[in-house]
Amino acid sequence: MAVRGFSGAPTRSAWSKGPLARCCLAASAYPIDDGLVREVVTLVQTQVQDEVSQLQTEDDDSTASTNLSRVRINEIVESSVPKKKGRLVGLGRRSRSVLRFSAPPPFVDPEVLTAQLKDKDDRISLLETQMAAQQAGYEAQKRLNQQMMEMMKKMYPNEVFPNVQDP
């Protein structure tokens, strides 16, 4: 299937198959003939190609993939697109509610997680002890207040004291 280029002629360039092409296609599957979008696409393409070539030169002996992640490509696009009033010109606002990563979280050593869990358990038990001590203090103060109220009622039987509820 040939994709029509900005000039209207069919093209099969490498970018027309990648994620950058999808950002520039209208609902009719023809590229949007917009100068700003075209400039951004070419700028992003060159930056992506530069980074891929750097990865290839750094890892000459490696067989690892040199494809950039979608997150990195998005970062390049965001840094390349001019911003106006907090919006990416030509692209609108970036949605913050959508998760940026579809990959699973990086591997974390189970010993580290166990240590963190133990620290949190220790903190929880300390806070529970502090809460119990505070509750005991509140109960003691409540009993003292009740005793004082009873003494005042005995000393002044003709007085009416307000009935104060404890929180």
Secondary structure, 3 states (H helix, E strand, C coil): CCEECCCCCEECCHHHHCHHHHHHECCCCCECCCHHHHHHHHHHHHHHHHHHHHHHHHCCCCCCCCCCCHHHHHHHHHHHCCEECCEECCCECCCCCCCCCCCCCCCCCHHHHHHHHHHHHHHHHHHHHHHHHHHHHHHHHHHHHHHHHHHHHHHCCCCCCCCCCCC
